[in-house]
Amino acid sequence: MGSEDLNRFAVLVRERLRLREGRESPSRRLAGALSDLAETGALAPGGRLPSERDLARIVGLSRGTVAAALNALCEEGLCERRHGSGTYLRETAPMGAPTFSGLLRAGAVLADLSASVVPDPSHLILPPIEVAELLRTSSGHGYDAKGDPRLRALLGGDVLITGGAQQGIDLAARVLLRPGDRVLVEDPTYGGALTVFKRVGVHAVPVDLTDSRAVRAAIDLHGPKLVYVVSVNNPTGAVHDLRHVARLARAKDVMIVEDRTLAELVYEGDPPAPLADGHPHGTVTVGSLSKVLWGGLRVGWLRAPESLLVRLAEAKQDTDLATSVVSQRLATELLERNPVAPWRTELAVRRDHLATALAAALPEWTWEAPRGGLSLWARLPGVDTDRFAALTRRHGVAVAPGSLFSADGRHRDRLRLSFALPPALLDQAVTGLAGAWRDHGR
């Protein structure tokens, strides 16, 4: 590694060490910093790391501390030592490295707090509908380009029905972005969107969207093609007035994708106004029924200016031809019989139940009470939650580590904990989390 590359490497590592300040040991902090850089792509797979002596010098730690950090990374499968050559990053990530899509593939547990969706349909009033009715469509064949007309009317008219919000975000990214483009995002933000942006090959730039001066400066500096906004923040549950983002984006001719999947789940105060009101010709709005009915329906929608909605519909047809008509018809019947207000009231009860149980069992953990959404954003002092999440699974509880919600791998001391489960399961989850915390302390 040449002197210029070494200097660049030094800046990156020092910044990651600063972000990871806490009660971790120096070797654990260094191992975590190098792991962060590898996971965010700042260090190339297969690349050689500086020697122990050079690394100790640039980060101001002893060679023993550096050696312990590198040994830990080798044990975890992130690095490998080559005799007579040095320490190298592996070409592929170690098995078990957390990914957002991996939350749904992780297997059975006693209590799953990792998914921010309605966990089961038991709260729904079910319609007395026959199978023949579910299969009846105006087209006959069921390949309605924009979706079932009755469902679209319920959702506000000229929308495109999608296979959930995730497909909607993916379609918007594929239509509006090209590899190398920049997208402004909050930090933290929805991890599923970050996964889409990474796959499309664009750069997600974190910025404080609540600060109009920061947004203006980021637009001027980075020239983004898009601002991705989550109306009720996922994972934090924060609700902010972001209409200034719409004004700035409109003035600078920047598109907005506003994710309003949680907009109906605001427990204190009013839901945020749609950003399309302030940027009507440059906003794609994403919606979903997974937060108010049931995640397994896989029904979402997009709202956009007419010419753009046509392009989005064409991109969707290229992907899957059409959304399942059975899911759409069932969603229509459920929407007509299940207003959101009772479910929102029940979720507020479950939110408070989880917060009370956590405070009693895990007083070291902290969080701000979320005004909306489906999750608590908990801070665990001095803990790498990527690793702690693996420990909680051994206690029967699935959680989402904070790094999955950051464009550059931050928030390694945070967990997103869904409170959508029934109270009895939330109690089981807290018991498991407390057991994992005790094991971690040992």
N, C-alpha and C positions, 0 to 999 in steps of 0.2 A: 504494500500500500504506500503510494507516494505521499510526500509531505502535504500536498494540497488535499488529497483524499483523506489523509489522516486528520487534518484540521477540520474538514467538513464533518467527519465522523465524530470528532470531539464535541463539536457544537451540538450535534444531534443527541449524543449520549448525555451530555450535561443537562440539556433541556428535559429529557425524559426522567433523569434522576430528580430534577427539581419538581416535576409533576408528581413524582411518587414519594415525596417527603412524607414521613409518618413514623410509625413504630416498627417498621420492618428492619431487619438487620442490614448492614451495609452490603453484604454479599447478595442477600435476597433482593435488595433494591436494584443492584446492578444487573442481576439476572433478569429481573422483571423489565428493566429499561431496555436491555438488548432484545428480549422477547417482544416487547412492544414494537420496536423498530422493524423486526423481522415480519411481524404480523401485518403491519401497515404498508409494507413494501419499501420502506426506506433503506433496508438492507437487502441486497439481491440474493435470492436462493442460490446456494452453491458457492457463495463468496467467502473469501478468507477473512477472518477477523484479525485485528492487530495482535501482536505478540502480548503475552502477559506483562512484560516490562513496559511496552508502549502504552498499553491500556491502563496500567496502574498510574503512569505518569500523567496522562491526559485527563483522568477523572479524579486524581488526587487521593487514591486509595492504595493500600498496601498490596504487594504481589500476592500475599496469602489470601486476601479478600477476593482479588480478581480470580485467582485459581479456584477458589470455592464456588464463585459464581459460574465460571465456565464448566466446572464439574457438574453443577446442578443442571445446567442446560443440556449437557451431554446425557445425563441420566434421564431427562425428560424427553429426549429424542429430537430436540431442536437443533443441536450441534453434534459434530463428530470430530474427534481428534485423529489426525493422520501423522503417523510416526515420522519425525524428521521434517515435517512440513508445516504443522500448526493446527489451529482450530478453524473449522469451516461450518457454515450454515448448511443444513441438509437441503436437498433439492425440493423436497415436499414437506408439508407440515406434518408433525407427529400425529399419530392417531389419537383422537380424543380432543384435539384443539377445538375450542368452542366456535361454532358458526351459528348465524341466525336461523338458517333453515334446519340446523341440527336440533333445535329446540323441539321440533315436531317428530324427530326420528330417534329420540333418546330412549324410548322404551317405557315400560310401565313403572309407575311409582305409586305410593300411597296417596300423595297429594301433589298435584302439579300447579305450582305458582308461576310457571315460566311463560305461559301463553296468555296474552292480553285479549281474550275473546270470551264470549259466553260459553262456559264449559259444557253445558248440557241443555236440552230443551225442556226440562221439567217444569219451568215456570210458565210455559206457554199454554194458552187456551187453544186446543187443537180443533181444526175445522172438521165437520162431518162431510168429508168429500170422498167421492169414489175415484178409483184409478182412471176410469174413462174420462172424467172431468179434467184430471191432471194432464191428459194427453191431447186435449182438444185445443187447437190453435187456429187463428184466422188463416194462416198459410196452408195448413194441413200437414206439411212436411216438417214444420218446426224450426226451419232455418231462417228465422226472422233476423235480418241483418243488425238491427239496433236493439232487438229484444221484444218481449211480449208487450203488446200495446196497453193492456190493462195495468200491468206493473209499471210501465213507463209513465202512465197517467198518474198513478198514485205517487210516484217519485218526482213529479213536477213537469212532466211533458217531454221535452226534447232532450233525452238523455240516451246514453249508450250503456246497455246492461253488460256487465263483465263478470267473469268468474272470480269475484271477490275484489277487494281493493288492491291486493298485490298485483293482479293482472292489470288493473287500471293504471297503477304507477308505472309498470313495465311498458305498457303501450305508450303512455305519454313520453317516457324517456326515449323509446325507440323512434318515435315520430319527431320529437323536438330536438334531440341531441345527436352529436357525432363524437367519435373517439377524440379525446384531447380537450373537449369543451370543459368549462368549469360551471359548477352548480353551488350556489350558496345554501348552506343548511344550518340549522341550529345545532348546538352541542350541549346536551345530548339531543338525539332525534330518533325517529323510528328506524330500527335496524334493518327492516325489510327493504326500505327505500335505499339505504346505503348499499345493500347487497345488489340491488338493481343497478345503481350508478356504477358500481365497480365492474359489473358484468358488461355494461355498455362501453366501458373504457373511458368514463369521464372522471374529472377530479372534483370531489366533494370538499368545499372550503367551509370550515366552521366559522360562524360569526354570531354575535349576539343580536338576534333579530329584534329584541325589545329596544335597542338603542338605535335611533334613526341615524345618528351621525356615524355609527359603526357600519350600518348597512350602506349608507351613501359612500363611505370610504372604500368598502369592500367592492362595491359595484365599479367605482372608478379605477381601483387597483387591478382587479381580476377580470373585468369585462365578462361577467357570467352570461350564459345563455338562458339561465333559469334560476329561480329561487324556489326552493322546496320548503313549504310552510305546513306545520301541523297545528291546526286550530286549537286543539286541546293537546298539550304536549304529551307524547308517548316516548319516554317512560315516566315523566315527573308528575303529570296531571295538572301542570300549571296552565292557567288561562290568562292570556294577555291580549290587550288591544293592539293589533298589528296592522291597522289600516294605513299607517305611514309606509309600510312595506309596499302596499299596493300603489300608493302615490309615487314613491320613488321608482318602482319598477315601470310604471306607466311613463314617467318622465324620461327614463333612460331606455325605453323600448326593450325591456327584459320580460320574458314570460314568467308566469307564476304557476306552480302546481300546488294547490291547497288541498291538503288531506283533512277532510272533515268527518272522518269515520267515528270520532269520539264527540262530535259537536253536540249531540243530544244528551250526553252524559255529563252535565254540569250541575253540581249539587248546591253551590252557593253562587247567587248572582245569575246574570243572563248569559246565554251562549254567545260566543264572539260573532260579530257580523261577518258575512261572507266577503272575502277579498275581491270577488268578482264584481261587487257593487262599485268598487273604486277603480278596477282595471278590467272592464267588461270584455274587451276585445283581446285580452292577453292572459286570461286565467283559465286553467283547466281545474275543475273541482272534482275531487275523488270522494265517493261515499261508499258505505258498506252496511250490510245487515248483520254482520258477524258480532257487533257489539250490542245490538238491541234485540235480536231474535236468537240466532244460534250460528256459531262459526261454521258448522258442517254444511250449512246451506250453500256456501260459496257463491253468494250473490252480492255483487257490488255494482257501481255505476259511475259514469263520467259525464260531466256537464262541461260544455265548451262552446265557443263561437261556432256558428253553423258550418263554415268552411273547414274549420279544424276538426269538428266532430266527424265530418265525412272522412277525413284522412285517418282518424283514429278507428273508425268503423272498418275501413279497408284493411288497416293493419291487424285488427282483431280477426277478420275473416281469413287473412293469410295465416293466422296462428291456429285457430280452432274452429273456424267456420261459424259457430254460434254457441251461445251459452245454453246449457241444458234447459229445455222448455219445462220439464217436470219441476226442477228447482224453482224456476220463475213462477209457475202457477201456484206451487205450494207457498212460496214467499208472499205472493199476493193475498192468498187466503189468510195467512198468519198476520200480515200487516193490518188487514181490515179488522181483526179480532183482538189484537194485542197492542194497546197504546203504550207508549214508552214510559209515561209518568209512574205507574206502579213499579215497574222494573227499576227505574231510577231511584225510587224511594228505598227499595230493597237493597240495591247496591250501596247506598249510603249507610245503611245499617251494617252491611258486611264490611265496608271500609272501616267503620269505627270499631267493629268487633276485632278485626285483625290488628288495628293499631293498639287497642287496649291489651290484647294478648301479648303482642310483641314487647310492649313497654314493660309488662310484668316479668316476662321470661328472659328478655335480652335488653336490659337497661343501657348497655353500652352502645347499642345501635341507635342511630338518629335519623330523622326524616322530617320533612315538612308535610303537613296534612294536605293532600291533593284536593283542589277545588273540583276537579273533573277526572274523567278517565276511569281506568280499571285497575290501577296499580299504585303501590307505594314505591318510592325511590329511596331506598335505605342506604345509609353510609355505615360501613363496618370499619372501625378505626384500625389502621395498620395491617389490613388484610388484602391479599391478592384474590379477588373474588372469582377469577377464572379457575383458580385451583380450589377455592372453597366450594364452588358450585359442584365440582366432582365429589367433594366430601359429603355434601348434603344429599346427593343421590344415594350414597350408601346408607343414609338414614331415612330413605324413602320419600325425599322431597326434591322436586325439580325446581330450579330457580334460573333466572336469566342474568348472567354477569354483566356489569356495567359497560365493559369494553365493546359489547355488541352494538351499543347505541352511540358510538363516537366515530367520527370520520378518521381520527388518527389514534385510536386505541386508548383514549383517556378513560377516566372513571373506573379504574381498576379496584377502587375501594367501594364500589356501589353494587347493589342488587336491585333488579326490578321484581317486585313481588305482587302478583295479581291477587286481588281480594274478591274475585268473582265467585269463588267456590262457596258452598253452603257453610255456615258457621262451624258445624261439627268437623268438617274436613279442614277448615282453617285452624282449628284447635290442634288437630293431628299434625298439621304442617308446622306449627309453632313448636310443638314438642320435638319434632324431628330436627328443626333448625337449632333448637337449644342443645340437643345432643351433639350435633355437628360442631357447634361452637365450643362445647366442652372438650371434644376431641381435638379441635384445633388448638385450644389453649394448652393441652398437654404436650 
